[in-house]
Amino acid sequence: MSNKNLIQIREFCLYHEIENTFITELHNYGLIKIIIQEEDEYLEPEQLPAVEKMIRLHYDLKINLEGIDAIAHLLNRIELLQQNLIASQNKLRLYEEKTEELN
């Protein structure tokens, strides 16, 4: 993977004025994935919205890492439930359309 698309953690932390250890702790909790290339640590661009949300939770709302872990788990669960609901609604719509065609 080319590091052209990756975000260097050191630069990211400087930009957001946070400690590098916070990103390391997020990784240790399994909340994000750190990519190591040529002795530098990087984040994938897809992770940025989630990481920035976790930064706000921790620094602005003073939520500890255990709380962030719980919140992230619940948000992922909600997203999965929403996807299941949409899939069920689509199936129901199909069923209703077929029933209407038969009548």
Secondary structure, 3 states (H helix, E strand, C coil): CCCCCCEEHHHHHHHHCCCHHHHHHHHHCCCCCCEEECCEEEECHHHHHHHHHHHHHHHHCCCCHHHHHHHHHHHHHHHHHHHHHHHHHHHHHHHHHHHHHHC
